[in-house]
Amino acid sequence: MPDTQEIIRRADELFDEYKYEEVINFLRQHLQPSEYEILWRFVRALYSLYKEDKSAHELVLEGFQTASRLLEIAPKASASHKYYAIFFGEKAGIEGTKQQILSLTEVLAHIKIAKEENALDPYVWHLEGAFYEKLASLQWYEKLFVYALNKDLVQPSYDDALRCLLKAELIRSGFLSLNQFLIGKIYFQQKKYESARPYLTRLANREVVRTADDKFSKEVAIQLLGKM
């Protein structure tokens, strides 16, 4: 049986090749209830595969169970809170609109803890920025419903979202197509077209499209550029 470091090396190698299902199948053979380094890689692969097929709800349920275990064994680890926030929100989403809305305050709380524990993780900044962008883009009547169920939830602006998304890019430029897309989209919505153009053009001209996020970002970037 390979040692933990060899398991981690192989899992990371497969993940970097976008072979998410292979990562999951490989790590299933080596899952240990108290092995943090293996568990967070397993939950990362579950989420990455789920993003490719949002109908695979079984991945959400397994991801939530695993993320909950991560939080138990490593309550101070950034990844524990990051993946718990992700899967808590996704699980609430498949349970219905009201449950999804009720989850928002707790989701944001875990994102913020994840950021406090590792402020150099660009994906955590992206999660916070995407969360703010989603709230800021709600229609007024949707906001009434959301904030009626979440009395203490922050009421962010597009600038709040941009601050987080741009921080993510500063930490690791180009790490995620969706992060660049949201920056371009917000600038577009603010009619700051010259600020939006570099981000959207980069996505529109992208030759290698590996993930569902890549495909979505490229397609919508092309549409937005056509409206300028």
C-alpha contacts under 8 A as a table, 3 or more apart, distances in Angstrom:
res1	aa1	res2	aa2	distance
2	P	6	E	5.88
2	P	7	I	6.35
3	D	6	E	5.40
3	D	7	I	6.34
4	T	7	I	5.04
4	T	8	I	6.17
4	T	38	I	7.88
5	Q	8	I	5.09
5	Q	9	R	6.09
6	E	9	R	5.02
6	E	10	R	6.16
7	I	10	R	5.28
7	I	11	A	6.09
7	I	27	L	7.67
7	I	30	H	7.74
7	I	38	I	7.84
8	I	11	A	5.11
8	I	12	D	6.06
8	I	37	E	7.42
8	I	38	I	6.65
9	R	12	D	5.30
9	R	13	E	6.15
10	R	13	E	5.02
10	R	14	L	6.28
11	A	14	L	5.27
11	A	15	F	6.11
11	A	23	V	5.53
11	A	26	F	7.33
11	A	27	L	7.15
11	A	41	R	7.49
12	D	15	F	4.96
12	D	16	D	6.04
12	D	41	R	7.94
13	E	16	D	5.28
13	E	17	E	6.51
14	L	17	E	5.10
14	L	18	Y	6.54
14	L	19	K	5.37
14	L	20	Y	7.16
14	L	22	E	6.98
14	L	23	V	5.95
15	F	18	Y	5.00
15	F	19	K	5.55
15	F	20	Y	5.84
15	F	23	V	6.34
15	F	45	A	7.27
16	D	19	K	7.55
18	Y	210	R	7.62
19	K	22	E	5.40
19	K	23	V	6.34
20	Y	23	V	5.02
20	Y	24	I	6.32
20	Y	45	A	5.36
20	Y	46	L	7.41
20	Y	48	S	6.65
20	Y	49	L	5.68
21	E	24	I	5.09
21	E	25	N	6.20
21	E	45	A	7.43
21	E	49	L	6.68
22	E	25	N	5.11
22	E	26	F	5.92
23	V	26	F	5.13
23	V	27	L	6.01
23	V	42	F	7.32
23	V	45	A	6.48
24	I	27	L	5.26
24	I	28	R	6.02
24	I	42	F	6.05
24	I	45	A	6.18
24	I	46	L	6.81
25	N	28	R	5.23
25	N	29	Q	6.96
26	F	29	Q	5.70
26	F	30	H	7.28
27	L	30	H	5.11
27	L	31	L	5.92
27	L	38	I	7.27
27	L	42	F	6.32
28	R	31	L	5.36
28	R	42	F	7.92
30	H	38	I	7.95
31	L	35	E	7.51
31	L	38	I	6.71
31	L	39	L	6.84
32	Q	35	E	5.31
32	Q	38	I	7.59
32	Q	39	L	7.54
33	P	39	L	7.79
33	P	69	R	7.67
34	S	73	I	6.37
35	E	38	I	5.65
35	E	39	L	6.15
36	Y	39	L	5.07
36	Y	40	W	6.09
36	Y	70	L	6.63
36	Y	73	I	7.26
36	Y	74	A	7.10
37	E	40	W	5.75
37	E	41	R	6.55
38	I	41	R	5.33
38	I	42	F	6.20
39	L	42	F	4.99
39	L	43	V	6.26
39	L	66	T	7.08
39	L	70	L	6.88
40	W	43	V	5.13
40	W	44	R	6.04
40	W	67	A	7.58
40	W	70	L	7.02
40	W	79	A	6.80
40	W	80	S	7.25
40	W	83	Y	7.95
41	R	44	R	4.98
41	R	45	A	6.24
42	F	45	A	5.25
42	F	46	L	6.33
43	V	46	L	4.96
43	V	47	Y	6.28
43	V	63	G	5.52
43	V	66	T	6.42
43	V	67	A	6.66
43	V	83	Y	7.21
44	R	47	Y	5.28
44	R	48	S	6.21
44	R	83	Y	7.43
45	A	48	S	5.01
45	A	49	L	6.08
46	L	49	L	5.28
46	L	50	Y	6.10
46	L	59	L	5.98
46	L	60	V	7.64
46	L	62	E	7.97
46	L	63	G	6.16
47	Y	50	Y	4.96
47	Y	51	K	6.22
47	Y	59	L	7.34
47	Y	60	V	7.41
47	Y	63	G	7.03
47	Y	87	F	8.00
48	S	51	K	5.29
48	S	52	E	6.84
49	L	52	E	5.27
49	L	53	D	6.81
50	Y	53	D	5.12
50	Y	54	K	5.53
50	Y	55	S	7.83
50	Y	56	A	6.16
50	Y	57	H	7.79
50	Y	59	L	6.21
50	Y	60	V	7.27
51	K	54	K	5.72
51	K	212	A	6.95
51	K	213	D	7.82
52	E	211	T	6.81
52	E	212	A	5.45
53	D	56	A	5.83
54	K	57	H	7.02
56	A	59	L	5.80
56	A	60	V	7.42
57	H	60	V	5.11
57	H	61	L	6.58
57	H	94	I	7.50
58	E	61	L	5.17
58	E	62	E	6.22
59	L	62	E	5.17
59	L	63	G	5.82
60	V	63	G	4.90
60	V	64	F	5.99
60	V	87	F	6.26
60	V	90	E	6.61
60	V	91	K	6.07
61	L	64	F	5.17
61	L	65	Q	6.31
61	L	87	F	7.96
61	L	91	K	6.70
62	E	65	Q	5.16
62	E	66	T	6.16
63	G	66	T	5.11
63	G	67	A	5.90
63	G	87	F	6.18
64	F	67	A	5.03
64	F	68	S	5.98
64	F	84	Y	6.66
64	F	87	F	5.01
64	F	88	F	6.27
64	F	91	K	7.18
65	Q	68	S	5.16
65	Q	69	R	6.34
66	T	69	R	5.02
66	T	70	L	6.22
67	A	70	L	4.87
67	A	71	L	6.27
67	A	80	S	6.36
67	A	83	Y	5.81
67	A	84	Y	4.97
67	A	87	F	7.25
68	S	71	L	5.13
68	S	72	E	6.43
68	S	80	S	7.95
68	S	84	Y	6.32
69	R	72	E	5.04
69	R	73	I	6.38
70	L	73	I	5.35
70	L	74	A	5.76
70	L	75	P	7.41
70	L	80	S	5.27
71	L	74	A	5.30
71	L	75	P	4.74
71	L	76	K	7.98
71	L	77	A	7.90
71	L	80	S	5.03
71	L	81	H	6.66
71	L	84	Y	7.28
72	E	75	P	5.82
74	A	77	A	5.43
74	A	80	S	6.55
75	P	80	S	6.67
75	P	81	H	7.62
76	K	80	S	7.61
76	K	117	E	7.05
77	A	80	S	5.39
77	A	81	H	6.94
77	A	114	A	7.28
77	A	117	E	6.53
78	S	81	H	5.48
78	S	82	K	6.09
78	S	113	I	7.07
78	S	114	A	4.11
78	S	115	K	6.83
78	S	116	E	7.72
78	S	117	E	5.08
78	S	118	N	5.76
79	A	82	K	4.85
79	A	83	Y	6.00
79	A	114	A	6.62
80	S	83	Y	5.64
80	S	84	Y	6.04
80	S	114	A	7.59
81	H	84	Y	4.99
81	H	85	A	5.94
81	H	110	H	5.11
81	H	111	I	6.46
81	H	113	I	6.62
81	H	114	A	5.20
82	K	85	A	5.29
82	K	86	I	6.35
82	K	110	H	6.53
82	K	111	I	5.68
82	K	114	A	5.47
82	K	124	V	6.79
83	Y	86	I	4.92
83	Y	87	F	6.05
84	Y	87	F	5.32
84	Y	88	F	5.68
84	Y	110	H	7.25
85	A	88	F	5.25
85	A	89	G	6.10
85	A	106	E	7.54
85	A	107	V	4.67
85	A	108	L	7.21
85	A	110	H	5.46
85	A	111	I	6.14
86	I	89	G	5.41
86	I	90	E	6.21
86	I	107	V	7.28
87	F	90	E	4.84
87	F	91	K	5.79
88	F	91	K	5.25
88	F	92	A	6.19
88	F	103	S	7.35
88	F	107	V	6.84
89	G	92	A	5.14
89	G	93	G	6.14
89	G	100	Q	6.43
89	G	103	S	6.13
89	G	104	L	7.22
89	G	107	V	6.20
90	E	93	G	4.93
90	E	94	I	6.51
90	E	100	Q	7.83
91	K	94	I	5.41
91	K	95	E	6.45
92	A	95	E	5.03
92	A	96	G	6.59
92	A	97	T	7.91
92	A	99	Q	5.12
92	A	100	Q	4.54
92	A	103	S	6.49
93	G	96	G	5.49
93	G	97	T	6.31
93	G	99	Q	6.66
93	G	100	Q	4.62
94	I	100	Q	7.88
95	E	99	Q	6.19
95	E	100	Q	7.31
96	G	99	Q	5.44
96	G	100	Q	6.21
97	T	100	Q	5.05
97	T	101	I	6.23
98	K	101	I	5.15
98	K	102	L	6.12
99	Q	102	L	4.97
99	Q	103	S	6.16
100	Q	103	S	5.20
100	Q	104	L	6.81
101	I	104	L	5.52
101	I	146	V	6.07
101	I	149	L	7.24
101	I	150	N	7.86
102	L	105	T	7.15
102	L	146	V	8.00
102	L	149	L	6.26
102	L	150	N	6.73
103	S	106	E	5.62
103	S	107	V	6.05
104	L	107	V	5.08
104	L	108	L	6.19
104	L	150	N	7.58
104	L	153	L	7.70
105	T	108	L	5.38
105	T	109	A	6.24
105	T	150	N	6.59
105	T	152	D	7.60
105	T	153	L	5.72
106	E	109	A	4.96
106	E	110	H	6.38
107	V	110	H	5.42
107	V	111	I	6.36
108	L	111	I	4.97
108	L	112	K	6.17
108	L	128	E	7.25
108	L	131	F	7.70
109	A	112	K	5.24
109	A	113	I	6.36
110	H	113	I	5.01
110	H	114	A	6.08
111	I	114	A	5.06
111	I	115	K	6.25
111	I	124	V	6.58
111	I	127	L	7.13
111	I	128	E	6.53
112	K	115	K	5.01
112	K	116	E	6.20
112	K	128	E	7.64
113	I	116	E	4.98
113	I	117	E	6.21
114	A	117	E	5.20
114	A	118	N	6.21
114	A	119	A	7.86
114	A	124	V	6.78
115	K	118	N	5.12
115	K	119	A	4.81
115	K	120	L	7.89
115	K	121	D	7.40
115	K	124	V	5.92
115	K	125	W	7.05
116	E	119	A	5.80
118	N	121	D	5.87
119	A	122	P	7.81
119	A	124	V	7.81
119	A	125	W	7.89
120	L	171	I	6.61
121	D	124	V	5.67
121	D	125	W	7.01
121	D	168	A	7.71
121	D	171	I	7.62
122	P	125	W	5.22
122	P	126	H	6.20
122	P	167	K	7.46
122	P	168	A	4.28
122	P	169	E	7.12
122	P	171	I	5.91
122	P	172	R	6.43
122	P	175	F	7.99
123	Y	126	H	4.81
123	Y	127	L	6.12
123	Y	168	A	6.78
124	V	127	L	5.03
124	V	128	E	6.38
124	V	168	A	7.94
125	W	128	E	5.21
125	W	129	G	6.12
125	W	164	C	5.25
125	W	165	L	6.28
125	W	167	K	6.76
125	W	168	A	5.35
126	H	129	G	5.01
126	H	130	A	5.93
126	H	164	C	6.36
126	H	165	L	5.26
126	H	168	A	5.88
126	H	179	N	6.25
127	L	130	A	5.14
127	L	131	F	6.02
128	E	131	F	5.04
128	E	132	Y	6.25
128	E	161	A	7.33
128	E	164	C	6.50
128	E	165	L	7.97
129	G	132	Y	5.15
129	G	133	E	6.10
129	G	160	D	7.25
129	G	161	A	4.20
129	G	162	L	6.50
129	G	163	R	7.34
129	G	164	C	4.76
129	G	165	L	5.16
130	A	133	E	4.99
130	A	134	K	6.14
130	A	161	A	6.62
130	A	165	L	7.55
130	A	179	N	7.95
130	A	182	L	7.39
131	F	134	K	5.29
131	F	135	L	6.47
131	F	161	A	7.62
132	Y	135	L	5.16
132	Y	136	A	6.00
132	Y	156	P	5.69
132	Y	157	S	7.11
132	Y	158	Y	7.21
132	Y	160	D	6.78
132	Y	161	A	5.00
133	E	136	A	5.06
133	E	137	S	6.07
133	E	156	P	7.85
133	E	157	S	7.51
133	E	158	Y	5.96
133	E	161	A	5.27
133	E	182	L	7.94
133	E	186	I	7.94
134	K	137	S	5.32
134	K	138	L	6.65
135	L	138	L	5.51
135	L	143	K	7.67
135	L	155	Q	7.32
135	L	156	P	6.89
136	A	155	Q	7.46
136	A	156	P	5.95
136	A	157	S	5.38
136	A	158	Y	5.93
137	S	158	Y	7.98
138	L	142	E	5.85
138	L	143	K	6.05
139	Q	142	E	5.19
139	Q	143	K	6.30
140	W	143	K	5.08
140	W	144	L	6.39
141	Y	144	L	5.08
141	Y	145	F	6.65
142	E	145	F	5.28
142	E	146	V	6.21
143	K	146	V	4.98
143	K	147	Y	5.93
144	L	147	Y	5.52
144	L	148	A	5.99
145	F	148	A	5.13
145	F	149	L	6.55
146	V	149	L	5.48
146	V	150	N	6.21
147	Y	150	N	4.66
147	Y	151	K	5.53
147	Y	152	D	7.85
147	Y	153	L	6.82
148	A	151	K	6.02
150	N	153	L	5.40
156	P	159	D	7.91
156	P	160	D	5.82
156	P	161	A	7.30
157	S	160	D	5.20
157	S	161	A	6.67
158	Y	161	A	5.05
158	Y	162	L	6.15
158	Y	186	I	6.67
159	D	162	L	4.90
159	D	163	R	6.10
160	D	163	R	5.23
160	D	164	C	6.75
161	A	164	C	5.45
161	A	165	L	6.24
162	L	165	L	5.00
162	L	166	L	5.78
162	L	183	I	6.31
162	L	186	I	7.39
163	R	166	L	5.41
163	R	167	K	6.14
164	C	167	K	5.04
164	C	168	A	6.32
165	L	168	A	5.13
165	L	169	E	6.51
165	L	179	N	6.28
165	L	180	Q	7.89
165	L	182	L	7.66
165	L	183	I	6.56
166	L	169	E	5.01
166	L	170	L	6.14
166	L	183	I	7.31
167	K	170	L	4.92
167	K	171	I	6.28
168	A	171	I	5.21
168	A	172	R	6.31
168	A	173	S	7.45
168	A	179	N	7.86
169	E	172	R	5.10
169	E	173	S	4.32
169	E	174	G	6.49
169	E	175	F	7.34
169	E	179	N	7.72
169	E	180	Q	7.80
170	L	173	S	5.87
172	R	175	F	5.75
174	G	177	S	6.72
174	G	180	Q	7.04
175	F	179	N	7.95
176	L	179	N	5.41
176	L	180	Q	6.79
177	S	180	Q	5.29
177	S	181	F	6.13
177	S	203	L	7.10
177	S	213	D	6.73
177	S	214	D	5.68
177	S	217	S	6.46
178	L	181	F	4.87
178	L	182	L	6.15
178	L	213	D	6.06
178	L	214	D	7.06
178	L	217	S	6.08
179	N	182	L	5.31
179	N	183	I	6.45
180	Q	183	I	5.21
180	Q	184	G	6.26
180	Q	199	Y	5.78
180	Q	200	L	7.55
180	Q	203	L	7.77
181	F	184	G	5.10
181	F	185	K	5.94
181	F	199	Y	6.68
181	F	200	L	6.44
181	F	203	L	7.33
181	F	217	S	5.75
181	F	221	A	6.99
182	L	185	K	4.89
182	L	186	I	6.02
183	I	186	I	5.32
183	I	187	Y	6.27
183	I	196	A	7.13
183	I	199	Y	7.14
184	G	187	Y	5.24
184	G	188	F	6.08
184	G	195	S	7.42
184	G	196	A	4.29
184	G	197	R	6.90
184	G	198	P	7.83
184	G	199	Y	5.28
184	G	200	L	5.57
184	G	221	A	7.95
185	K	188	F	4.97
185	K	189	Q	6.17
185	K	196	A	6.91
185	K	200	L	7.92
185	K	221	A	7.98
185	K	224	L	7.88
186	I	189	Q	5.03
186	I	190	Q	6.18
186	I	196	A	7.71
187	Y	190	Q	5.01
187	Y	191	K	6.17
187	Y	192	K	5.00
187	Y	193	Y	6.43
187	Y	195	S	6.22
187	Y	196	A	4.96
188	F	191	K	4.90
188	F	192	K	5.70
188	F	193	Y	5.50
188	F	196	A	5.63
188	F	224	L	7.66
189	Q	192	K	7.54
192	K	195	S	5.52
192	K	196	A	6.29
193	Y	196	A	4.90
193	Y	197	R	5.90
193	Y	228	M	6.97
194	E	197	R	5.26
194	E	198	P	7.49
195	S	198	P	6.68
195	S	199	Y	7.85
196	A	199	Y	5.75
196	A	200	L	6.25
197	R	200	L	5.23
197	R	201	T	5.72
197	R	225	L	7.18
198	P	201	T	5.19
198	P	202	R	6.08
199	Y	202	R	5.30
199	Y	203	L	6.51
200	L	203	L	5.17
200	L	204	A	6.04
200	L	218	K	7.90
200	L	221	A	4.97
200	L	222	I	7.25
200	L	224	L	7.71
200	L	225	L	6.86
201	T	204	A	4.95
201	T	205	N	6.03
201	T	221	A	7.16
201	T	222	I	7.66
201	T	225	L	7.41
202	R	205	N	5.37
202	R	206	R	6.24
203	L	206	R	5.13
203	L	217	S	6.59
203	L	218	K	5.05
203	L	221	A	6.38
204	A	217	S	7.96
204	A	218	K	4.86
204	A	219	E	7.08
204	A	221	A	5.66
204	A	222	I	5.30
205	N	218	K	7.78
206	R	209	V	7.02
206	R	218	K	7.16
209	V	214	D	5.45
209	V	215	K	5.99
210	R	214	D	6.29
210	R	215	K	7.58
211	T	214	D	5.06
211	T	215	K	6.40
212	A	215	K	5.12
212	A	216	F	6.14
213	D	216	F	5.12
213	D	217	S	5.91
214	D	217	S	5.23
214	D	218	K	6.11
215	K	218	K	5.29
215	K	219	E	6.17
216	F	219	E	5.27
216	F	220	V	6.16
217	S	220	V	5.48
217	S	221	A	5.86
218	K	221	A	5.13
218	K	222	I	6.25
219	E	222	I	5.37
219	E	223	Q	6.55
220	V	223	Q	4.93
220	V	224	L	6.18
221	A	224	L	5.15
221	A	225	L	6.11
222	I	225	L	5.19
222	I	226	G	6.28
223	Q	226	G	5.16
223	Q	227	K	6.65
224	L	227	K	5.15
224	L	228	M	6.71
225	L	228	M	5.40
